[in-house]
Amino acid sequence: MIVFGAGIGIPILALFNCGGWNEGTMQVAYCVVDTPDLRFVAEVVYAVVLLSSFTLGLPIFVYLMILLALALLLRWLS
């Protein structure tokens, strides 16, 4: 369940860390902890949330199913 928790926690922390996202440029304006990796994760998560708003949440649902499958696979392998 660590994989599932990290797969949910890291994107949420990236969203709380950065703000001022512009839909046109797909970039955030500022981040509290400003590193290129966290900025990239926040921009990707914001883009997926925007895309999900137009596709009835399908990208978020697919992401959650991939996380669940990965967590179950790792549990089965151990």
C-alpha positions in Angstrom: 0.0 0.0 0.0 3.0 2.3 0.1 2.9 2.5 -3.7 -0.7 3.5 -3.7 -0.2 6.0 -0.9 2.8 7.6 -2.6 0.9 7.6 -6.0 -1.9 9.6 -4.4 0.2 11.7 -1.9 2.9 13.0 -4.1 0.5 14.6 -6.7 -1.6 16.1 -3.9 1.5 17.6 -2.2 2.6 19.0 -5.6 -0.8 20.6 -6.0 -0.6 22.2 -2.5 3.0 23.3 -3.1 2.5 25.2 -6.3 -0.2 27.7 -7.4 -1.1 30.2 -10.1 -1.5 27.6 -12.9 -2.2 29.1 -16.3 -4.3 26.9 -18.6 -2.8 28.6 -21.8 0.8 28.0 -21.0 0.3 24.9 -18.8 2.8 26.3 -16.3 2.6 27.2 -12.6 3.4 30.7 -11.5 5.0 30.0 -8.1 6.0 27.1 -5.8 6.7 27.3 -2.1 9.5 24.7 -2.4 10.7 25.5 -5.9 12.6 22.7 -7.6 12.3 21.8 -11.3 11.0 18.3 -10.5 8.2 19.4 -8.2 7.3 22.1 -10.6 7.1 19.6 -13.4 4.9 17.2 -11.3 2.6 20.0 -10.4 2.2 21.1 -14.0 1.5 17.6 -15.2 -1.1 17.0 -12.4 -2.8 20.3 -13.1 -3.0 19.3 -16.8 -4.4 15.9 -16.0 -7.1 17.5 -13.8 -8.0 19.9 -16.6 -8.2 17.1 -19.1 -10.3 15.1 -16.7 -12.8 17.9 -16.3 -13.6 17.6 -20.0 -13.5 13.7 -20.2 -15.7 12.9 -17.2 -12.7 12.0 -15.0 -11.4 9.2 -17.3 -7.7 10.1 -16.9 -7.9 10.2 -13.1 -9.8 6.9 -13.1 -7.2 5.2 -15.4 -4.4 6.6 -13.2 -6.1 5.1 -10.1 -6.6 1.7 -11.8 -2.9 1.6 -12.8 -1.9 2.4 -9.2 -4.2 -0.2 -7.8 -2.9 -2.8 -10.3 0.7 -2.0 -9.4 0.0 -2.2 -5.7 -1.7 -5.5 -6.1 1.1 -6.8 -8.3 3.8 -5.8 -5.8 1.8 -7.4 -3.0 1.4 -10.6 -5.0 5.1 -10.7 -5.8 6.3 -10.3 -2.2 
